[in-house]
Amino acid sequence: MKQFVRISQLALCWVVLLATRVAGDELEGAVGNTPADTQAAAAAAPTSEKTAAVALELELSNFKMEALMLVIVAGLVANYFYGSRKNAELANIWEKPIATVLQANFSAVGDGRQVLERDSAADLLFYASGRRHCKYAQGHLMLTARQDPIALLNDLTANNHEKLEVEVTLNDSLPGFVFAAVPRKRSKAVNRDRYDVSTFAKIATHDNVPAGIVLFSESADITSQLLDSGLDKMLAGEGGLLEEIYVTDSPAEKPEKHDFKREKRLLATIRLPPSTTAGIQSFREALEFVFYMVDYIAEGINLRPETTKKLGKARDEAFKEFARMAEQEKQEALAKILADKRRAELDEVDKMSPEQRRKWEEKDRKKQLKKEQGKRTRRVK
């Protein structure tokens, strides 16, 4: 399949280059024959020669550029329908194991008619809910954009592959921490771009994890217990499909407001193998393991008291900035209320008679003086 795609791309590039060359030749011919030369030649030529010239202009060879453009458009249209149909076939293949695993773990899957919802020709989504220890799960099946030559070329040059991304939102009662296992080639980007990993976790080591995988964890206690779930074998297995996994209780991007939403989540990326019987079975086992991890985190993780205290202290320290933001917003809101109240009070004063205004000003002066005395007393204490 990849060889066919590469050949098609080379052919498309050759057609584009040929079209450019033909356009250049036509432009050169147009520049070589000026309007004056053309009109003089036409006036001097006999009638029979004029007729022959008109016939020559109507020959197909004079429409090379147009013909090549039609070929390109036809090729793009054919590629779109072929790529869309191929991805639809693959989606049907992968929907079966995905549906099997989801229906075994959740009481509500999809819309009741289909499991995968098409978002584009290369992107399909799923949603499931009704399972213990979690609120819901959602996933994104990412196929190669076979219908789009430019995106397809980008996938091939960037060595992107087809995969399934799964995100499970865990119950609030589950322990909260940050852990990640990612390919070594992506570890720097993850540590740089993910707020939760860079803020709370550090690089961890373990003998059972292969050199191609980098672990990020908040505690050795967390690392050892998670790997005891069988995660080390899933990461170290030959041709393992589980590429990345995150367990986090903090956002991936740094919040901009203090009232950001904190949810505990399990995220996993599973690479799609060849759609053979063995490949589909391996894929199903990897997906089943993701939901097994939900139960393991809820029932198999028992953090030591000192670890729990350390996690809480780290979050208090990290979120101090947001606590200050919350207090500042509270003070600004109170100041606005007082200012509005004062403005309304002054509007009423403007409507008073001179005698009423004098009495109000005297009362207001005493009130402000009392307030200043109260402030000085608090400073002395």
N, C-alpha and C positions, 0 to 999 in steps of 0.2 A: 504494500500500500504506500509506504513512504517513498519507495523508488518511483512509483507511478506519479506521486505528488511532485517529486523533484523534477521528473521529466516534463510534467505539465508546466511547472514554473519556468523551466528553461525555455520551453517552446513559447510561452507567453512573453518572456523577456526578448527572445529572438524576433518575435512579431513586432514588439514595440520598437526595437532597434531598426528593423527594416522599415517600419512606418516613418521613423525619424529620417532615415536616409532618403526615402522616396520624397518626403516633404522638402528636404534640402535640395534634391535634384530639381523638383518642380519650381522651387523658389529661385534657384540659380538660372533656370531657363526663362523664368518670368523677368528676372533682372537683365539677362542678356539681350532680350528683345524689347527695346523701348517702344512706347506707343507710336512715336513718329516713324520708326523703321517699319513697324507692322502696317501702319496705314499706307506708307509709300509702296511697300511690297504688294499690298492688296490692290492698290490702284493700278499698278503696272501689270499685274498678272491677268492673263486671259480668263474668260468666263469659265472655261472647262477646268482650269487650274483652281479657280475659286471654289467650284463645286467639289473638287477632290479634297481641297483643304477642309471644307466643312465636314465631309465624310470622315476625314482623318480625326478631326476633333471629337467626333461622336464614338470613336472606337473605345472599347473597354479598357485598353491599356492606358488611356488618359485619365482613368478614375481609380488609379492604384491606391491613393490615399484613402478614398472613401471606402473602397473594398476592404482594406486592411482594418479600418475602424469598425466596419461591420463584423469582421472576423473577431476582433477583440471583444466587442460587445456580446457577440454570440457565445464566445468562450466563457466570459464572466457569468452570463446567465446560466449556461450549461453547468459550470462549476458550482454555482449557487444551489441549483436543484439537486445536483449529485451529492454535494456536501451535506445539504439538509436531510436528504433521504438516508445517507449513511449514518449521520448522527441519530436520526430517529430509530434506525435499526439497533444501534448500540444502546440507546436509551431504553428500548424494550428489553434488551438482554440484561442490563444492570438493574432494571426496575424489579425484576423477580427476586434476586437475593436481598435487595434492600427492603422490599415489602415483607419478605419472610421474616427478617430480623425485627423490623419495626412492629409488625403485628404480633410477634411473640413477646414484645416488651411493653407495648403501649395499648391502651384500650381504644384510643381514637387516632387514626392515621389518615392523613390527607383529607380530602373532602368526601370520603366514602365511596367515590367512584374510581379515582386513580391516586396513586401514591406520589408520583413525580409530576410536578406542575411545570410546564414549559415556560421559561422566562425569555429564552431566545433559542436559536437553532443549536447553540452549543452550551447553554446553561439551563439546568433543571433544578428545581427546588423541592424540598419536602418539609412537612411539619407534622409533629406527633405530640400527643399529650396523654395524661392519664397513666402515670407510673409512680411507684413509690420512690422516695428520696430525690425526686426532681420535679420541676414545674412543667417543663416542656423540652422538646428537642427540635432543632431545625438543621437542615443540611443543604449543601450546594454541590451538585454533580457538575463538574467542569470538564467538558469534552473539548477536543481540538476544534478550532473554528474552521472546519473544512470548507464551509460555504464562503469564506472570506479569504481571498488569496493573500492580502496584506497581513492580516492577523495570523494566517497559517504560516507565512514566511517568518514572521516574528517568533512564533512558537518554536519553529524548527531551529532558527539561529540561536534563540535563548535556551534551547534544550528543555522547554517546558513540556510537561507530560500531563496526561489526564488523571484526575483525582477526585476524591469526595471529601469535602470539608464538613465536619459535624460539630455542632455546638449544643451542649446540654446545659440548661440553666438549672442549677442545683437548689435544693431547699435551703432556707436560711439557717436551719438548725445544724447543718453539716459543718465540720471544722473548716476554718478559713485560713488559707496560706497560699503562697505562690510557688509553683514548681513548673519546670519546662524541660522537655527533652527535644532537641532540634539537631538537624544535620550540622556538622562542623562548618560547612561553607556558608551557612546562614546565621551562625551564632553571633557574629559581630553586628549584623543588621538587626537581629532580634534584641540584643542588649542595648543597641542604640535607639531603636524606634519604639519599643514597648515600654510604657511607663511602669507597669506593674513589675516587670522583670528587672529593669534598671534600678528601680527604687528599693525593692525589698529582697531580691534574690542575688546570690553570688554563684560563681562557677563551682560546681561540686564534682567530685570524682568517685568512681566505684569500679571495682575490679571486674564486675560482670558486664559492664557496658562497653561496647566496642569503641575503638578510637575515632570512628567516623561520627559519633554522637556526642554532643556536648550537653551536660546537665546544668540547669540553674535551679537552685533551691535555697530556702531560708534556713534550713537546719539539716544536719546529718540524720537526725531522728526522722524527719519527713522523708528524706531520700531513701533510707533503708527500708522503711515501711512500704512506700509506694513500689519500690522495685521488688519487694517480696510478693507482690500481687501477681507476678509473672510478667510484669512490664519489661524487665531486663531481657527475657527470652523473646518477647515480641520485637524489641528493638534490635536484638543481636541475631535473630534468625536469618538464615540464608534467603536472600530475596525478600526480606521482610517488607510488608506493605505499609506498616505503620511508620510514617515519616516524621510526624511532629505530634506532640501532645502537650497541652497546657492545663494546669489546674490553678485557678486564680480566684481571688476574692476582691480584686481591684481592677479598675478600668485599664484597657490597653493603651489609651491615649490620656495624656495629662488633662485633668478636668480644668475647665475655665471658671466654673462657679462652685461655691461651697456646697450647694444642695445637689451634687451629682449623685447618680444612682449607683449604688454598690450592690453587685450581684455575684454570687459564687457560681463559677462556670467551669465546665470541662470542655476543652476544644481539642479536636484531633483531625489530622490530615492523613487520608488513606490513599495510596497510589493505586490506580487501576491496573491490574495485570492483563495479560492477553485473555480474551474472552473464551478460554477453553474450560473444560469441566474442572480441571485442577485449579485454574486461575480463579474461577468463580467461587470455588470452595474456599480457597485461601482468603479471598476478599470477604466472604461471609464471616469467616472466623475472626478476621480483624475487626469487623464492625460489631460482632457480638462481644468482643473483648472490650470495646469502648463502653458499652452499656454495663458490662460486668464491673468496670472500674467505678461506675456510679455507686453500686452497692458496696464495693470494697471501701471506698472513701467514707461512706456512711457507717459501715459496720466493722471495718477492719483497721481503721486508723485510730490509734489511742495515743495522743500526744502527752508527753510528760508535763507536769505542772510548770516546770521552768521554761519549757518550750512555748507553752501557751502564753505565759507571762511575757516572754521575749517578743512574740508576735504582736501582742497587744501594745507593748511599748513602742515597737517600730511603727505601728500605724498612728499612734498618738503623736509621735514626733513628725511623721510625714504629713499629717493632716493639720498641723498647727496653723499653717498658712491659711487653710480653708476656714478654720475656727476664727482667725482674725478677720477674714473676709466677712463671715457671718455677723460678727460683732459690729464691724464697720457699717454694714448695710442696715443693721438694727438701729444704730445711732443716727444714721442719715435719715431713716424713715421717721424717727422720733423728732429730729430737728425740723423736718418738713411739716409735721403735724403742728408743732409749736409755732412755726412761722406762719402757717395758714391761720391759726387761731389768733395770733397777734395782728395779722393783716385785717381780719374780720372785725377785731375789736377796735382798731383804729378807724375803720370805715364807719363804725357806729359813733365814734367820738366826733367825727366830722359833722354829724347830723345834730349834735348837741348845741344847746345855747351856750353863750360865753360863761355864764355862771356854772352850768353843769360841767363844762369842759375844765374849768379851773378846779372844781372839786375832784374830778376824775384824775387830773394831772397830779394833784397833791396825793391822792390815794396811790397812784401808780408809782410816784417817787418813793413813798414809804415802803411799798412792796419791793421795789428794786433794791433799796437800801438793806432791807431785811434779808434779801437773797444773798447780797454780797457779804453780809456779816456771817451768814451760815457757811459760805464757802471758806471764809477766813478761819472760822472755828474748826472746820474739818481739816484744813491744812495744818493747824497747830497741833491737833490730836495726832 
